Amino acid sequence: MEQPTAVPPESVTWRLHIDRSMWVAGVRGLMLQALHPVAMQGVWQRSDFMDDPTGRLLRTADFVAATTYGSPREAEELGARVRAVHRRLRFTDPATGARHRVDEPDLLLWVHCAEVVSYLEVVARAGARLGPDGADRYFAEQARTAAHVGLDPASVPASAAQMRAYLASVRPRLRAGEQARQAVRFLLWPEVPRRMRALAPFKPLWLPVGALSYYTLPGWARREYGVLPEPPGTQAAATASLRALRAGLHALPDEVYNRVFDEATVERARTARRRLEEAGYDVSRGFAGLRDPRTWPERAPRARSGPE
């Protein structure tokens, strides 16, 4: 029988990616990625990010969903589509005049690492318990998942120590150019896409997500940007606010929370529930706390996650 989901519910990846503080983590990842001048040019010239930031974020959420609780076939099919799009895209670095492919391994590696380190650091800081070896397990799991975007898993940091070494090696190349600062200001207060004008009155609710995404960046990254003030006590307040936001999001009923996702992402969750139930998992309490039915007969109390 085929494995029911792209990664098993017992994985650290599963616990992280179904956590609702991932919204902050995803935006933080975009802010971190923008500090790579060449990668930023690829986004600036070849992405619709500035025209449709919500669409970009939702597509990223769908990719995370497909490569977490989608079926192995869904994950590979979506990965193949992403790789095909990236193969066609080229851009020019104005600093050197050099032409680049979007799918150059060093650029893909930076984007991958900026994303997964943001997911881990933000969700853990928000209060998720990952265990003493959680970071190592997560990076090892994500090294395998990186194959979906065209990376050789052997070239991807697969432990916390390897990730620290990689980030230290790339740090001298990172800086906040004017376009990166524009991107961060935009993420703090994005335009509401025309197709979502009905949600415009709720735009102020985005402010805590954007601000927390910024304040959870590493100190050196915040100093590079210098976009928001940072009086004494800011980091303690950011941690408390992040935990409060996470608690509030997890308190939302699934039927309310799921409205922010595209229907395709919600449908992935529905079909995942059916596959897991057929494989013997008890899904009556939601996605959080699932264990292999062959080895873990007891079930954890329900903790809301999403989308389900």
Backbone torsions as a table, in degrees:
resi	resn	phi	psi	omega
1	MET	NA	134.7	179.9
2	GLU	-64.9	141.7	174.6
3	GLN	-53.0	132.2	-172.4
4	PRO	-68.2	-27.8	-178.8
5	THR	-134.4	160.3	-176.0
6	ALA	-58.6	-39.3	170.1
7	VAL	-127.7	147.2	-175.3
8	PRO	-71.3	151.4	178.7
9	PRO	-60.4	-18.1	178.8
10	GLU	-78.7	-7.0	-174.8
11	SER	-77.9	157.7	172.8
12	VAL	-67.1	-36.3	177.3
13	THR	-53.0	-46.3	-179.6
14	TRP	-59.9	-49.6	-177.7
15	ARG	-61.5	-38.9	179.4
16	LEU	-70.7	-48.9	-168.5
17	HIS	-74.6	-19.7	175.6
18	ILE	-90.1	-2.0	-180.0
19	ASP	-74.7	138.0	-174.4
20	ARG	-77.1	-11.4	172.1
21	SER	-74.0	-1.3	176.0
22	MET	-60.5	-22.1	177.0
23	TRP	-62.1	-45.4	177.0
24	VAL	-65.2	-43.0	-178.5
25	ALA	-60.9	-40.1	-179.1
26	GLY	-65.1	-42.9	179.3
27	VAL	-69.4	-40.0	175.8
28	ARG	-58.4	-39.4	177.8
29	GLY	-61.0	-40.9	177.6
30	LEU	-63.8	-40.9	179.4
31	MET	-64.8	-39.0	179.2
32	LEU	-68.9	-43.2	179.1
33	GLN	-57.2	-36.7	-174.9
34	ALA	-65.0	-13.8	-179.3
35	LEU	-78.0	-9.5	175.7
36	HIS	-89.0	110.2	-171.6
37	PRO	-57.3	-40.6	-178.5
38	VAL	-73.2	-44.9	177.5
39	ALA	-60.6	-37.5	178.6
40	MET	-62.4	-37.4	177.5
41	GLN	-64.4	-37.1	176.8
42	GLY	-61.0	-42.6	177.8
43	VAL	-67.6	-44.7	-175.3
44	TRP	-63.1	-40.8	-174.3
45	GLN	-91.0	-28.6	-169.9
46	ARG	-121.0	7.9	-178.0
47	SER	-120.0	155.6	175.0
48	ASP	-94.8	21.0	-174.9
49	PHE	-52.8	-46.5	-176.6
50	MET	-73.9	-24.1	178.8
51	ASP	-85.5	-33.0	-175.5
52	ASP	-143.3	68.6	-178.0
53	PRO	-62.8	-34.7	179.3
54	THR	-64.4	-42.4	178.0
55	GLY	-61.9	-40.6	178.6
56	ARG	-62.7	-43.3	-178.7
57	LEU	-66.7	-40.4	-179.9
58	LEU	-68.6	-35.3	176.3
59	ARG	-66.4	-38.6	175.7
60	THR	-63.7	-41.4	178.1
61	ALA	-61.6	-39.0	179.6
62	ASP	-68.2	-37.7	177.6
63	PHE	-64.3	-43.5	178.0
64	VAL	-61.6	-42.3	179.1
65	ALA	-62.5	-46.7	-177.3
66	ALA	-63.4	-37.5	-176.7
67	THR	-89.3	3.4	176.8
68	THR	-112.0	-67.5	-177.0
69	TYR	-113.5	6.4	167.2
70	GLY	-70.0	168.4	176.5
71	SER	-72.3	159.7	175.5
72	PRO	-54.5	-37.2	179.5
73	ARG	-67.5	-42.2	177.1
74	GLU	-60.1	-43.1	-178.9
75	ALA	-62.9	-44.1	-178.6
76	GLU	-69.6	-38.5	179.1
77	GLU	-64.7	-43.5	178.9
78	LEU	-67.2	-40.1	176.9
79	GLY	-60.3	-41.0	179.1
80	ALA	-63.0	-38.3	178.5
81	ARG	-67.2	-41.7	178.5
82	VAL	-62.5	-44.3	-180.0
83	ARG	-63.4	-38.5	-180.0
84	ALA	-65.2	-40.8	177.9
85	VAL	-64.2	-47.3	-177.7
86	HIS	-62.8	-34.3	-179.5
87	ARG	-62.1	-28.3	-175.7
88	ARG	-85.8	-13.7	-170.0
89	LEU	-94.7	132.8	176.8
90	ARG	-129.3	155.5	175.6
91	PHE	-152.9	166.3	-178.3
92	THR	-113.6	132.9	174.4
93	ASP	-82.6	111.0	-177.0
94	PRO	-65.3	-21.2	-179.1
95	ALA	-71.8	-30.0	-176.2
96	THR	-122.1	-16.8	-174.6
97	GLY	79.7	1.4	-177.8
98	ALA	-75.5	144.1	174.4
99	ARG	-90.2	140.4	-178.2
100	HIS	-130.7	152.3	168.2
101	ARG	-94.1	142.8	177.2
102	VAL	-62.5	-30.4	-175.5
103	ASP	-95.5	24.3	173.4
104	GLU	-62.9	134.9	-173.3
105	PRO	-54.1	-39.0	-177.7
106	ASP	-69.2	-32.3	177.5
107	LEU	-73.0	-44.0	177.1
108	LEU	-60.2	-38.7	-178.8
109	LEU	-65.4	-42.7	178.3
110	TRP	-62.1	-46.2	-179.3
111	VAL	-60.4	-45.4	179.3
112	HIS	-60.0	-50.5	-175.5
113	CYS	-66.5	-40.1	178.0
114	ALA	-62.0	-36.1	178.4
115	GLU	-69.0	-56.0	-170.9
116	VAL	-69.1	-33.2	177.3
117	VAL	-68.6	-33.1	176.2
118	SER	-68.1	-43.6	178.8
119	TYR	-58.5	-47.6	-177.0
120	LEU	-65.4	-50.6	-173.0
121	GLU	-66.9	-40.6	-177.6
122	VAL	-71.4	-47.0	-177.1
123	VAL	-65.5	-38.4	176.3
124	ALA	-65.9	-43.2	179.4
125	ARG	-64.8	-29.1	179.1
126	ALA	-74.1	-12.2	174.8
127	GLY	122.4	-0.9	178.5
128	ALA	-69.9	138.2	-179.6
129	ARG	-97.1	118.7	-174.5
130	LEU	-110.2	-9.5	-179.2
131	GLY	86.7	164.6	-174.2
132	PRO	-64.0	-30.3	179.9
133	ASP	-106.3	17.3	-174.8
134	GLY	-60.7	-42.7	-178.6
135	ALA	-64.2	-44.4	179.3
136	ASP	-61.8	-44.6	-179.6
137	ARG	-64.1	-41.9	-178.0
138	TYR	-63.8	-47.7	-178.8
139	PHE	-64.8	-35.1	176.7
140	ALA	-65.6	-42.2	177.8
141	GLU	-63.9	-41.6	-178.0
142	GLN	-73.7	-24.5	174.1
143	ALA	-61.9	-38.7	177.3
144	ARG	-69.9	-40.6	-179.7
145	THR	-65.4	-27.5	-179.3
146	ALA	-59.1	-18.6	177.1
147	ALA	-61.4	-26.0	-179.2
148	HIS	-63.8	-27.9	179.1
149	VAL	-98.2	4.8	174.6
150	GLY	103.6	8.3	178.7
151	LEU	-89.2	148.0	171.3
152	ASP	-78.4	117.3	-178.0
153	PRO	-53.5	-29.1	-179.8
154	ALA	-67.2	-18.7	-178.8
155	SER	-95.2	0.0	-173.5
156	VAL	-103.5	135.5	177.2
157	PRO	-53.3	126.1	-174.6
158	ALA	-117.5	16.3	175.5
159	SER	-154.2	167.1	178.4
160	ALA	-62.8	-39.4	-180.0
161	ALA	-65.5	-42.9	178.2
162	GLN	-64.6	-37.6	179.2
163	MET	-67.0	-42.4	177.7
164	ARG	-60.7	-41.4	179.9
165	ALA	-65.5	-41.0	178.9
166	TYR	-63.9	-47.9	-178.7
167	LEU	-61.8	-37.7	177.3
168	ALA	-65.7	-36.0	-178.7
169	SER	-70.6	-32.2	-177.0
170	VAL	-91.2	-16.2	-175.5
171	ARG	-52.9	-42.3	-178.5
172	PRO	-60.9	-19.4	-178.8
173	ARG	-90.7	-6.9	-173.4
174	LEU	-91.7	137.5	176.0
175	ARG	-160.4	159.1	-179.6
176	ALA	-96.8	94.8	173.3
177	GLY	-76.8	174.7	-177.8
178	GLU	-61.6	-37.9	179.4
179	GLN	-67.7	-36.1	176.3
180	ALA	-64.4	-41.8	178.0
181	ARG	-64.4	-39.7	176.0
182	GLN	-60.5	-41.4	-179.8
183	ALA	-63.1	-41.5	-179.7
184	VAL	-66.9	-44.6	177.4
185	ARG	-59.0	-39.3	179.4
186	PHE	-64.6	-41.6	179.6
187	LEU	-67.6	-28.3	177.0
188	LEU	-70.3	-29.5	-177.9
189	TRP	-150.2	70.2	-174.5
190	PRO	-72.5	157.8	172.4
191	GLU	-69.1	145.9	175.3
192	VAL	-83.9	120.2	-179.9
193	PRO	-57.8	150.3	-177.6
194	ARG	-55.9	-38.0	-177.6
195	ARG	-70.2	-9.5	-179.1
196	MET	-120.6	26.1	-177.3
197	ARG	-58.3	-28.0	-179.4
198	ALA	-63.2	-21.0	-179.7
199	LEU	-92.4	-0.2	-176.4
200	ALA	-54.2	-39.3	179.3
201	PRO	-62.0	-19.6	-178.3
202	PHE	-94.3	5.4	-177.1
203	LYS	-55.6	-37.9	178.5
204	PRO	-56.6	-22.1	178.3
205	LEU	-67.3	-17.7	179.0
206	TRP	-74.6	-25.6	-172.4
207	LEU	-53.7	-46.6	178.9
208	PRO	-64.6	-32.7	177.9
209	VAL	-65.1	-48.3	-179.8
210	GLY	-63.2	-44.7	-178.2
211	ALA	-66.0	-42.5	179.3
212	LEU	-66.5	-34.7	176.3
213	SER	-60.0	-42.1	179.5
214	TYR	-69.0	-48.3	-174.2
215	TYR	-72.8	-13.8	175.0
216	THR	-90.4	-1.6	173.3
217	LEU	-63.8	155.7	174.2
218	PRO	-57.9	153.3	-178.4
219	GLY	-56.0	-41.8	-179.3
220	TRP	-63.5	-33.7	179.9
221	ALA	-70.9	-40.0	177.4
222	ARG	-65.2	-37.7	177.7
223	ARG	-66.4	-36.5	176.3
224	GLU	-61.1	-46.5	-176.7
225	TYR	-74.1	-51.3	-178.2
226	GLY	58.0	34.0	-174.7
227	VAL	-86.7	-39.5	-179.0
228	LEU	-114.6	147.9	177.4
229	PRO	-68.4	157.2	-179.3
230	GLU	-140.5	75.9	178.4
231	PRO	-68.6	166.4	178.6
232	PRO	-54.9	138.9	179.3
233	GLY	91.0	-2.0	-176.4
234	THR	-60.9	-43.0	-175.8
235	GLN	-68.7	-38.5	176.0
236	ALA	-63.9	-41.5	178.6
237	ALA	-65.4	-37.2	179.5
238	ALA	-64.0	-42.7	179.2
239	THR	-63.6	-45.9	179.3
240	ALA	-62.7	-41.1	-179.9
241	SER	-67.5	-39.0	178.8
242	LEU	-62.5	-43.0	179.8
243	ARG	-67.0	-36.6	177.7
244	ALA	-68.0	-40.9	178.0
245	LEU	-62.8	-43.7	178.6
246	ARG	-59.5	-45.6	179.7
247	ALA	-61.9	-41.0	179.0
248	GLY	-64.8	-42.2	179.5
249	LEU	-66.2	-40.3	179.8
250	HIS	-71.0	-18.4	178.1
251	ALA	-79.9	-15.7	-179.2
252	LEU	-68.8	137.6	173.9
253	PRO	-61.2	147.0	-178.0
254	ASP	-54.9	-40.8	-176.2
255	GLU	-65.5	-26.0	176.0
256	VAL	-82.1	-49.3	-177.2
257	TYR	-60.0	-39.9	-174.9
258	ASN	-67.2	-12.3	-179.6
259	ARG	-66.5	-19.1	-179.4
260	VAL	-79.5	-14.3	-176.3
261	PHE	-92.5	156.3	169.0
262	ASP	-66.0	153.3	-178.8
263	GLU	-60.3	-34.6	-179.5
264	ALA	-61.2	-37.9	179.9
265	THR	-69.8	-41.2	178.1
266	VAL	-64.1	-39.3	179.3
267	GLU	-66.0	-34.8	175.4
268	ARG	-58.4	-42.0	-179.5
269	ALA	-65.9	-41.0	179.6
270	ARG	-61.7	-46.6	-178.8
271	THR	-68.6	-32.3	176.8
272	ALA	-64.0	-41.3	177.6
273	ARG	-58.1	-44.0	-179.4
274	ARG	-64.2	-43.8	180.0
275	ARG	-63.7	-41.9	-179.9
276	LEU	-65.5	-39.7	178.5
277	GLU	-63.9	-41.6	178.5
278	GLU	-64.3	-29.7	179.9
279	ALA	-82.7	-2.7	176.0
280	GLY	105.4	0.7	178.6
281	TYR	-76.4	146.8	172.4
282	ASP	-89.2	109.1	-177.6
283	VAL	-103.0	10.3	-175.4
284	SER	-66.3	-22.6	-179.3
285	ARG	-100.9	11.1	-179.5
286	GLY	94.6	-174.5	-175.1
287	PHE	-77.0	-29.5	-174.3
288	ALA	-70.9	137.0	174.2
289	GLY	84.6	7.1	178.2
290	LEU	-65.1	144.9	177.3
291	ARG	-134.8	160.5	178.3
292	ASP	-59.4	120.5	-176.2
293	PRO	-64.1	-17.5	179.9
294	ARG	-80.4	-20.4	-173.1
295	THR	-126.7	-8.8	-173.6
296	TRP	-138.4	82.6	-175.9
297	PRO	-69.5	-25.6	-178.6
298	GLU	-82.4	147.9	-178.0
299	ARG	-111.6	141.9	178.3
300	ALA	-77.8	152.9	173.3
301	PRO	-58.8	150.6	-176.2
302	ARG	-65.9	133.2	168.7
303	ALA	-126.1	125.9	-174.5
304	ARG	-66.3	147.5	176.8
305	SER	-146.8	-165.6	178.7
306	GLY	179.8	166.0	-5.5
307	PRO	-79.6	149.6	175.6
308	GLU	-133.8	NA	NA
